[in-house]
């Protein structure tokens, strides 16, 4: 999907989060509005929380599918109107979705005004994880390493001098990756500290490589409780394989409409 297109018809109801929600999971997300926000992209009957807001339940029931388009239009119009009113009233500045994911040419001091910083995302998703006793599914999308400008708070690689701007950007990206790894480590420590790590599956991956290259390889790492399913897959895999793998690990049947294949047992 790429905005302004969204899920439509039955596709809006066929997703991993909706399957898990039906099994009693709370569903939460910290990403960025417009580009990667489940409710904005019309994932129906899924998210309880997304990007700093509680998501209201669908009150239309079986009529929701028939009224999908007018409801989506009304919701989006209301959201944009409220954003503009709050901006004009000097209550809350409007956020530029593109600036949040690109930040090229942006003064680092302006970043807190333009977007939610990754540290705050992690704090908010930690509160979501710890909010209830039932199991949860959390989708976290950090933006510190996202193309095409990097402003990490710590600069162990990029604090020196460089012969070319390309070398400087590579060093800044290395700093951003280290910072992202640090936050990931803090999340793992938090899960362990709260006694959640022993029954939580963690998936570490990326939606694309540097420069929005969707053909280059990206990391795909599954961390299962108690070190189960250890191994390394030598063949090709893809992001479509994540959902079937998670359902397979939970002992839940993979529906026919779900593309991809479980990686468990794959050599």
C-alpha positions in Angstrom: 0.0 0.0 0.0 1.1 3.5 -0.6 -1.0 6.6 0.3 -3.5 7.8 -0.6 -4.7 4.2 -1.3 -6.1 2.2 1.6 -7.4 -1.2 2.1 -10.9 -1.7 0.7 -13.7 -4.2 0.9 -12.9 -7.6 2.4 -9.1 -6.8 2.3 -9.7 -4.4 5.2 -10.8 -7.3 7.3 -8.1 -9.8 6.3 -5.0 -9.1 8.4 -2.8 -10.6 11.1 -3.8 -8.0 13.7 -7.5 -8.8 13.2 -6.8 -12.5 13.7 -4.9 -11.9 16.9 -7.6 -9.4 18.1 -10.2 -12.1 17.7 -8.0 -14.3 19.9 -8.1 -11.8 22.7 -4.9 -9.8 22.0 -4.7 -6.1 22.5 -3.3 -4.5 19.3 -1.0 -1.4 19.4 1.2 0.5 17.1 3.8 3.2 17.1 4.8 4.3 13.6 3.9 7.4 11.7 0.5 8.7 10.6 -0.6 8.6 7.0 2.3 6.3 5.7 2.2 3.4 8.2 -0.8 3.9 10.5 -3.2 0.9 10.6 -6.4 2.9 11.2 -5.4 5.5 8.5 -4.9 2.6 6.1 -8.2 1.1 7.0 -7.2 -2.0 8.9 -10.7 -2.8 10.3 -11.4 -4.4 13.7 -7.8 -4.4 14.7 -6.0 -1.7 16.5 -6.9 -0.6 20.0 -4.1 2.0 20.1 -2.2 3.7 17.3 0.3 6.5 17.4 -0.7 8.2 20.6 -4.4 7.7 20.4 -7.0 5.2 21.4 -8.9 3.8 18.4 -12.7 3.7 18.8 -14.4 0.4 18.2 -16.5 -0.1 15.0 -20.1 0.7 16.0 -21.7 -0.2 12.6 -21.3 -3.9 12.9 -22.3 -5.8 9.7 -23.2 -2.5 8.0 -19.6 -1.4 8.2 -18.5 -3.0 5.0 -21.4 -1.5 3.0 -20.7 2.0 4.4 -17.0 1.7 4.2 -16.2 4.5 1.7 -18.5 7.2 3.0 -17.4 6.4 6.6 -13.7 6.6 5.6 -14.3 9.9 3.8 -16.1 11.4 6.8 -13.4 10.2 9.3 -10.6 11.6 7.2 -12.4 14.9 6.6 -13.0 15.3 10.3 -9.4 14.5 11.2 -8.0 17.0 8.7 -10.4 19.7 9.8 -9.6 19.3 13.4 -5.9 19.4 12.7 -6.3 22.7 10.9 -8.5 24.2 13.6 -6.0 23.3 16.3 -3.2 24.7 14.2 -5.0 28.0 13.5 -5.9 28.3 17.2 -2.2 27.9 18.1 -3.0 24.8 20.2 -1.1 22.2 18.2 1.0 22.6 15.0 0.1 20.5 12.0 2.6 17.7 11.4 4.1 17.2 7.9 3.9 13.5 7.2 6.6 13.6 4.5 9.0 15.6 6.7 8.6 13.0 9.4 9.9 10.2 7.2 12.5 12.1 5.2 13.7 15.0 7.5 16.1 16.0 4.7 17.2 19.6 5.1 15.5 19.9 8.5 17.3 21.6 11.4 17.8 19.1 14.2 16.3 21.6 16.7 13.1 21.5 14.7 12.7 17.7 14.8 10.6 17.6 18.0 8.1 20.0 16.4 8.0 18.0 13.1 7.7 14.5 14.4 7.5 12.2 17.4 11.0 11.1 18.3 11.9 7.4 18.6 12.6 7.7 22.3 9.0 8.9 22.9 7.6 6.2 20.6 9.4 3.6 22.8 8.0 5.1 26.0 4.5 5.1 24.7 4.6 1.6 23.4 6.1 0.4 26.7 3.0 1.9 28.5 0.8 0.1 26.0 2.5 -3.2 26.6 2.2 -2.9 30.4 -1.4 -1.6 30.4 -3.3 -4.9 30.6 -3.0 -8.6 31.6 -4.1 -10.0 28.2 -1.5 -10.7 25.5 -0.6 -8.0 23.1 0.6 -7.5 19.5 2.7 -4.3 19.1 4.0 -2.9 15.8 6.9 -0.5 16.4 8.5 1.4 13.5 11.5 3.5 14.5 12.4 6.4 12.1 15.9 7.3 13.2 17.5 5.2 10.5 15.0 6.2 7.8 16.1 7.8 4.6 17.5 10.4 3.9 18.9 12.5 6.7 20.1 11.3 10.1 20.2 13.2 13.4 21.2 10.7 16.1 21.7 12.1 19.6 25.0 10.4 19.9 27.7 10.6 17.3 30.6 8.0 17.9 31.1 7.5 14.1 30.3 10.9 12.6 32.0 13.3 15.1 35.3 13.4 13.1 36.1 15.0 9.8 35.4 13.4 6.4 36.7 13.8 2.9 33.3 13.7 1.2 29.7 14.3 2.2 28.9 10.7 1.2 31.3 9.4 3.9 29.8 11.7 6.4 26.3 10.4 5.7 27.4 6.8 5.9 28.9 7.6 9.4 25.7 9.4 10.4 23.7 6.3 9.4 26.0 4.1 11.4 25.3 6.4 14.4 21.6 6.1 13.8 21.8 2.3 13.6 23.6 2.1 16.9 21.0 4.3 18.5 18.2 2.2 17.1 20.0 -0.9 18.4 20.3 0.7 21.8 16.5 1.4 22.0 15.8 -2.2 20.9 18.0 -3.5 23.7 16.2 -1.3 26.2 12.9 -2.8 25.0 14.2 -6.3 25.4 15.4 -5.4 28.9 12.0 -3.9 29.7 10.2 -7.1 28.6 12.7 -9.2 30.7 12.3 -6.9 33.7 8.5 -7.2 33.6 8.7 -11.0 33.2 7.2 -10.8 29.6 10.2 -12.0 27.6 9.6 -15.6 28.5 6.3 -15.7 26.6 6.8 -13.0 23.9 7.9 -13.5 20.3 10.0 -10.6 19.0 10.5 -9.9 15.2 13.2 -7.5 14.1 13.1 -6.4 10.5 12.8 -3.4 8.1 10.5 -2.4 5.4 13.3 -1.3 3.0 17.0 -0.8 2.8 18.9 2.5 2.7 17.5 5.0 0.2 14.1 3.3 0.0 15.7 0.4 -1.9 13.1 -2.4 -1.7 15.2 -4.9 -3.6 18.3 -5.0 -1.3 18.2 -7.4 1.6 17.1 -6.4 5.0 17.5 -8.1 8.4 14.7 -10.5 9.4 15.3 -12.0 12.9 12.8 -13.9 15.0 13.4 -14.2 18.8 11.3 -17.0 20.3 10.8 -17.7 24.0 13.3 -20.1 25.6 15.5 -20.1 22.5 13.2 -22.3 20.5 13.3 -22.6 16.7 17.0 -21.7 16.6 18.6 -21.7 13.2 19.5 -19.7 10.1 17.5 -19.9 6.9 19.9 -20.0 3.9 17.3 -19.5 1.2 15.2 -16.4 0.3 12.4 -15.1 2.5 10.2 -12.0 2.4 8.2 -9.8 4.7 5.0 -11.7 3.6 6.4 -14.7 5.5 6.3 -13.0 8.9 2.5 -13.3 9.5 2.3 -17.1 8.6 5.4 -17.8 10.7 3.8 -16.1 13.8 0.5 -17.9 13.4 2.4 -21.2 12.9 4.4 -20.5 16.1 1.1 -19.9 18.0 -0.5 -23.0 16.7 -3.1 -21.0 14.8 -4.2 -22.1 11.3 -3.0 -19.9 8.4 -5.9 -18.7 6.3 -5.9 -19.3 2.6 -6.0 -15.5 1.8 -2.7 -14.9 3.6 0.3 -14.8 1.2 3.7 -16.0 2.2 4.7 -19.2 4.0 5.8 -20.1 7.5 9.6 -20.1 7.9 9.5 -22.7 10.8 11.1 -25.9 9.6 12.5 -24.2 6.5 16.1 -25.2 5.8 
